[in-house]
Every structure is written in C-alpha cells, then in structure tokens.
Amino acid sequence: MEQYTVTGMSCAACTARVEKAVSGVKGVTSCSVSLLTNSMGVEGTASAEEIIAAVRDAGYEASLKNGNKDQRTGLSSDEEALKDKETPVLIKRLVASLGFWIVLMYVSMGHMMWGWPLPPFFDDNHVAMGLLQLLLTVIIMVINQKFFISGFKSLWHRAPNMDALVALGSAAAFVYSTVALFAMTDAQVKGNTDVVMSYMHEFYFESAATILTLITLGKMLEARSKGKTTDALKGLMKLAPKTATVLRDGAEMTVSIEQVAKGDIFVVRPGENIPVDGTILEGNSSVDESTLTGESIPVDKVAGSTVSAGTLNQSGFIRCEATRVGEDTTLSQIIQMVSDAAATKAPIAKVADKVSGVFVPAVIIIAAITVMAWLVTGHTMGFALARGISVLVISCPCALGLATPVAIMVGNGMGAKNGILFKTAVSLEETGKTQIVALDKTGTITQGQPKVTDVIPVNGRSPKELLSIAYSLEKKSEHPLARAINQKAEQDGLEANEVEQFKALPGNGLTASLDGAVLFGGSYKFISEQIQVTDEINVMSEHLSEEGKTPLFFACDGELFGIIAVADTIKEDSPRAIKEMQDMGIHVVMLTGDNERTAKAIGEKAGVDEVIAGVLPDGKESVIRNMQQKGKVIMVGDGINDAPALTSADIGIAIGAGADVAIDAADVVLMKSCLSDVPAAIRLSRATLRNIHENLFWAFIYNIIGIPLAAGAFISVLGWQLNPMFAAAAMSLSSFSVVTNALRLNFFRMYDSKRDHKIKNKINMITEKETKTMTKTLKIEGMMCGHCEMHTKKALEALDGVTEADVSHKTGIAIVTLEKDISDDILKQAVTDQGYQVTDIQ
C-alpha cells in the first residue's frame, strides 16, 4: 500500500470525492481516504503522478509519503503529517474573529434589544449603524475566507462539501442584509422613518458573522480532539532515537540514526534508548520493552540476545551488532502497521460514506425548498431566508465522516500501546464478532518448550542415577524431549558421561554403550521390546499419559532405572484467558497433533470446550473451514507452521510475534506470548465497534432531528423556531461531541473481564452434540508411512456414512467424521482388510 498526504479536505463529502476520483484511475484496485489523518492509502499499479493528478483534478492537493525528514522541522514525513498544524491557525482565526464579533454583537443586539449606549454619532443614524455592521461582518468574513474559498471551489467542481454549506449560509445572510441596507438608505433619503425602522429588523449581519465565528470555534475544538486521537501513533514515533553511538576505527562516534548501517557495531549505556535492532555481542543488562510489548517487567539480556529499537537499556553497558536499521526495525514496522490501519476503512464506515456522498447536495436542495415553501405560505423573505440559512448551517456531514475513523484510530492506538497490532480497520471491527476461537496447542496454550515434570526411579535406584544415565544418553540427541532432560540435568549440576555407539532406533528409542554397559531409552513400546516391564510400571506410565505427560523409560544392561516424564507445560495465563473467552460467549477449540489421550488431558487442564487431536499442520486449514460452517472463526497460532490456517480463518491472530511483527498470514499480531491478549483484543474490538455505533447514532439522529427543526417543521405544532446562530452553534458542537466520545476509548480497560457480556453459546451446544454423535476415533497399529495413511483413509471414506477420515501414521490415530451412525465392527473390519490392527475405538 502506497500512502499519500491529502490537503484541502474539510468533511466526509471531501473524502468521498477524493476516493471516487482516485478509484477511477486505471490500475487502482483500492483506495481509502482518512479525514482524521489527512492520509490516503492506495493499492494497485497506477503511478504516483497519475494518482496525484486525479486528486488535483478533484480540487485537492496530494503528495507521496516518503519517510524522509523535513529539513526545517527535523521530523519525518509521517511525523510531519500527524503534527497538529490546524489548531494554532484556527486559534488565531478564532481570537481575531471574536474581537470583531463582540463589537458587532454589542452594536446589533446590545443596543437594539437592551439599549446599551453608543457614541452620539449613531443617534438616529440607522444607516451608519448598518454600515458599521456590514464593515465588521466583512472583516470577519475575510478572516474566515477559507470557508468561502474551499466551499465555492467545491461547488465549481460539482462536489459540494461542508464548507459550501457554511459559505452559502453566511453569504446568503450577508447579501440579503446588504440589500436591506441599501433599501433602508433609500428610505432614509426619502425621509420614510417607519420603513427605515422596519429594515433594521431585516439585518442578518450578526447571523453571518456568528455562523463563521461559531463554526471556527467548533473546528478548533474538533482539531484539538482529533490531534489527541493520534497521540498513540505520535508517541510511538517519538520513541525512535535520533542518534546512535557507533564504533568506527575503534573509537566511539555519535551519528544520526540514518547513518547506522546493518552490521555496524554500536554501544548503549544504562539509561539510553537502543537505537536500532541488534544482537548483543558483549555485556548484559535489563531492558524495558514495555514500549513495544506493553509488558512492564524488564527482560534480562545477555550476549546473543536480541534487542529492539526504542526500548530502554536500564542497567548494564552493552555492545551490539546492528541487524535491522531504518524502516526494517521492529519499531518502524509497528508504526507502519498502525499507520496503514488508520489509512484503511472499516466495513461499517461504508454506510456513512454512501450518505456523505449525497448529503451536501441534498441539504442545499432542502434549504432551497424550505425558502420557497415559506414564501409560498405568505411569510416574509427575511423569515423564509432565516429558515433556509438554518438548514444549511445546522447540517453536518463532518460528524458522519468522523464517526468511524476517530474510533478506529483511538482503538488501534490503545492496542498498539499494549502490544496488540490490528493490521487493518476491518480486522479491528471483525475480531469482536467471532463465535469460535481455535487455539493451536504448542506455543499458544502451552509454553512450546517441554520440561521435565517427574523423575521416578525404580528398582532401588536414586533420582540422580536415573537422571545421570538419561543425560548421558540424550546428550547426543536433537529431539525437543531430549533437550528438556538435558536442561534438567544441567540445572541439577550433573555431568554427562561420554557414550559410544549412539543410535536413534525406529519406534522412538535410543541406544548407546557406556563403559561396556548397554543403555536404552525411549517410549513404553520401545523399552518393552528390550526388557521386561511390570504391570505396575505400565499403569504408572498410563497415569502419566492421562495427565498429558510423555513418559520416557531408561534402562541399563537389561535393568529398568525408571521413568522421566516430560510435558509441554500450560502457560500460567492460559486457563484464565480461555475462561474469559467462554464468558464472552465464545466456543474455544484446541487443535493439536498429539494423540487423543494427551490432548484431552491438556484440554481439560486448560478448560477448552472441545479438543481436536491428531491434526497435522497441513490439516488445520480443513478443520478451520469445517468450523466456519458454524460461525465466525478466529485462529490463534505462532505464525510459523500455522500460516494456511491463519489465512483461511475469518481472523488470523499470530501470538508471540516478538520482533517478527510483519507476519503476512495474520490479521492481528500479538507482540507478547500471552494468551490473555486474545480476549483483550476481542474486548477492545467490541468496545471500538460499540463506540462507532454510538457515534453514528448521534451523527444520524442529530441531522434527522436538526434539519426539520431548522426548516421550521415544528413551528405550527410546538412553536419551535431555530435562529441561524443557534444552528451554527449546534453544528460546531456536533463533530466535537463525536470526537470526544471516541476519546473515551483511551480509558477503556481491555484486560478487565468484569463487564464482559455473558451469553449462552449455542455454537458450543451444537458442537458438543455433533462431537459426541458424529465422530469416532480409532487407534490403529501397523501404519508405518504416508502410503499406509492413504490406504487406511481410502478404505474408511469408502464406507457409506463416512464423510471424512483424518489418518496419521505418526500418532496411530484415525478421526472419522460420520453423517450417520456406523457400528464399530464395520469400521474395524475396513481397517483390518488393509492389513492393520484396530486396538481401540472411542
């Protein structure tokens, strides 16, 4: 996506005009314009020159964002684009306007209504009073000429915007008042005093000036509030260090961050921010990474650890090698992701966009009809014109245009501050609508790093003896379970004896020779083929398996030394996070390649609603597609081997991304490896969507009630009549109220589950019923390879009533999906005919 800065836009009608113009350029596949950040995101093959030309033809200006620094301000183009340039200008305009407006109101309202004193020169000189009001109004109109330039320019391009409504309203009041002034002058020359006094009541100079002044006030309040919505993004940009201390020719040298290249050696002292991503070569320290991950506890770093730009070195002196610089750093990628999300549009915004596209022309027509209707019914031109001006001024397309983007920007910023990155506005809106969450087991629910949980010696051996021979045997193995045993032995201070004739044997087993003695290690099936294992030991092994642990047996010279159980332990926050999702009415499913017994044990500990075991990485995608038939699905995985499943799900969430924030397959990226961030993301999405609904409701209801009120529809019924000045005040506050409401999201506590809506989950009940009656799990022995899987799968799926068979030779499991009940004997016979043995059916 290429991003552009667009200037000259004032309301939602402007964004609709720019989008329409750019979308018509050949080669543009999508275009999204944000009034909030004055930015535009464009995808396609069209050149920047063609796109900029299309924007100019529509009456606006555009420039390509390039990330380079502005020479005057020292800010990058992104920072420069987000800098609040509007508010200072509007404050100056407002102060100047108020100075002349107060004098005008004193003359026009104070003297006329309450008899406030004026210089003797004005006594009975009504033409002089009229000329003074005209002069003061002209000054205020010149101060606020931007409304007229932008408004009439948009009318010229046949794409009227909010400024056009303001310009037409105030210009109409000014022209009518000027005509009345000339008529009054003529009457005074002729000495017709009664006519002169009647024309004094036809002046609307103060209305024209008040409209401009109050709307400038509203624009200033709106600009200040809009500036606050991008605080999170601006805060991220400020984290990027401006300089780095690098080693050049053995000497330390401070250079600008743009001069640091990949491979450069840089040093960071305590209390300094780390300038670029790198790897520590020397030293150790604690690094505060809360700016990137939201995690407040500092992370210990040693030689070989990675560090990220924008994080704070708290304690030690470190020397590092730069690995990612410029736009490739983690911080830069986060900023880019948040910025890209702000440049996209949520589906819910399309309603407001469609209305905004025809809103202003419709209001102009309604205003014209209002004036004619009151004239036809016999009212004066002044009265009819006041109603038409009120219609023009009270109508506010800005509130409609800002309702969605301000909430999206604040929600996105809140997520970024807590290490939750939504790639697009669509993902922020859709995440909260999920009905099913599928969790990959390894690295998502569990730590992803197996650890020793039990050391059980037998035959009079000590735990140290058992762990010692296991360490000697597993030292040469690269298996993840071996690493767990090695780590445990090293923690206990044991040393591995050097073994000979080391072999990894089929059937999950190892063997080696130690001082002439033969060592064996492996699964129950492997070890039972080598030595005699008692029933008591077998029961103990099955008990460990039921707890979700993997029992490993070790023997020496035919004697069993004992069992070491290894398990991928559940993360501390996983059960709580799963319970929170269930309380939100979400059906939680665990996907794993483990055998069913181990998977069920882990699933029970974690508290998930459903466990699907024996699923290989390439089979997760089909499981997700089946789930999508029941509702919207979120897939949560580590983003490594889960890419197909993350892509096929309605929303893919990559957990524990760390420095790899640009995971293409994911819609949402979680910087931390905490499952509690998933319900937090759902909670934030729901709160943002709720805020958008509130904004759109008030924006629509304001116009639905305000326009008829301004037109005088309630005069005959309730006697309600709206002065154009009050209409201007209402308009100026409408956009401000929408932006202020969105800013409330800054106070939303996304990790607080107390206010979660607890709803009965129908999907949960349906799935449980289907799981009990429509699937069967077969345990099969004898399958050795992929061909065995294929034959078994083909035989089972050939049976009438079997819709799918998911077979794995690695786990010895076949999960059969049925559309009607089939007896166990028929299933067993189909497998037996292929030369394999069915040991159990569940």
GIWOGI-V76215 format. One record per run of one state. SS is the DSSP state (h for helix, s for strand, l for the rest). FROM is the first residue (numbers start at 1). TO is the last residue. If there is no record, write none. Layout:
<<SS FROM TO> <SS FROM TO>>
This chain:
<<l 1 1> <s 2 7> <l 8 11> <h 12 23> <l 24 27> <s 28 34> <l 35 38> <s 39 44> <l 45 47> <h 48 57> <l 58 60> <s 61 64> <l 65 68> <s 69 69> <l 70 75> <s 76 76> <h 77 82> <l 83 85> <h 86 114> <l 115 119> <h 120 122> <l 123 125> <h 126 143> <l 144 144> <h 145 156> <l 157 161> <h 162 189> <l 190 192> <h 193 200> <l 201 204> <h 205 229> <l 230 230> <h 231 239> <l 240 242> <s 243 248> <l 249 250> <s 251 256> <h 257 259> <l 260 264> <s 265 268> <l 269 272> <s 273 273> <l 274 276> <s 277 282> <l 283 284> <s 285 288> <l 289 289> <h 290 293> <l 294 298> <s 299 301> <l 302 305> <s 306 307> <l 308 311> <s 312 313> <l 314 317> <s 318 324> <l 325 325> <h 326 328> <l 329 329> <h 330 342> <l 343 348> <h 349 376> <l 377 380> <h 381 394> <l 395 396> <h 397 417> <l 418 419> <s 420 422> <l 423 424> <h 425 431> <l 432 435> <s 436 440> <h 441 445> <s 446 446> <l 447 450> <s 451 457> <l 458 462> <h 463 474> <l 475 479> <h 480 491> <l 492 499> <s 500 505> <l 506 508> <s 509 514> <l 515 516> <s 517 522> <l 523 523> <h 524 528> <l 529 534> <h 535 546> <l 547 549> <s 550 556> <l 557 558> <s 559 567> <l 568 569> <s 570 570> <l 571 573> <h 574 583> <l 584 586> <s 587 591> <l 592 595> <h 596 606> <l 607 609> <s 610 612> <l 613 616> <h 617 627> <l 628 632> <s 633 637> <l 638 642> <h 643 648> <l 649 650> <s 651 654> <l 655 667> <s 668 670> <l 671 675> <h 676 711> <l 712 714> <h 715 718> <l 719 723> <h 724 747> <l 748 761> <h 762 774> <s 775 781> <l 782 785> <h 786 797> <l 798 801> <s 802 808> <l 809 812> <s 813 818> <l 819 823> <h 824 832> <l 833 836> <s 837 841> <l 842 842>>
